[in-house]
Amino acid sequence: MRMDALWISVAVFMCLLSASLIMMHWYPKLASRHRDDDTNTVVRLVANIFVVMTSLVFGLMINSAKNTFESIDSSFHSYATSLIIFDRTLRGYGEATHDTRRRLITYLERAIENPYRGDEALQHRNSEAASYLDDIGKSLIGIKPADRFHETMLQDIRQQYHLLIEQRWRIVEQSEGAIPGPLIGMLVAWLTLIFASFGYRAPRNSMVVGMFTISSLLIAASVYLVLDMDIPFHGPIQISDQPLRRALAEMQL
């Protein structure tokens, strides 16, 4: 998904720069009726319409990516909190859960080592960290409560474990990205049309070409950052793993 965002941003840069430079190059070759003031006015009016629409759509994309990022970040903090509570409950049970706690710590260490926490599941591949989480469930099955009190505690531990599994899969399912491809394609088409209108009647000099290049690059970078934020476990904008690290430090005390 990260490479998709990178290639989309490269395509945006190429489309915008090409549209502006090609139109700037073709303008002197157009027939005189295509270069009069009335034509220029219509071109500018049409471009203004798409400027407004593009601003609205891009704003919606930013808001969607922001909501996705914040939602997963909140779920991630909640997951780390549940891990700490689960470990404390295991401690309270006694020596019988020592092996389970060891497996839980190993799971957290592997999860921190692998920054792309949802990729294996989304690509239908086995995750090493997830296998350790499965081992925790298997170790719970082997625990035999000594009395009624420990039996009640073990039921609570198993409920907490199933809650952890549910929280993890909720994070995995949310991490794929929510911005639809057709919307991205429409945005690129509108931006291309706008830059083509900028190239219409633009002076043919190095300053104008430089401005087209820089503005195309900045817009492409903005698109990349929005798409990257929509996939919170990749790229320069990522969910911090500090909640997991704090949980691991708490377990190792």
Secondary structure, DSSP 8 states (H G I E B T S, - for coil): -HHHHHHHHHHHHHHHHHHHHHHHHHGGGS-GGGSSHHHHHHHHHHHHHHHHHHHHHHHHHHHHHHHHHHHHHHHHHHHHHHHHHHHHHHHHH-GGGHHHHHHHHHHHHHHHH-S-TTHHHHTT---HHHHHHHHHHHHHHT---SSHHHHHHHHHHHHHHHHHHHHHHHHHHHTT----HHHHHHHHHHHHHHHHHHHTT---SHHHHHHHHHHHHHHHHHHHHHHHHTSTTSSSS---SHHHHHHHHHHT-
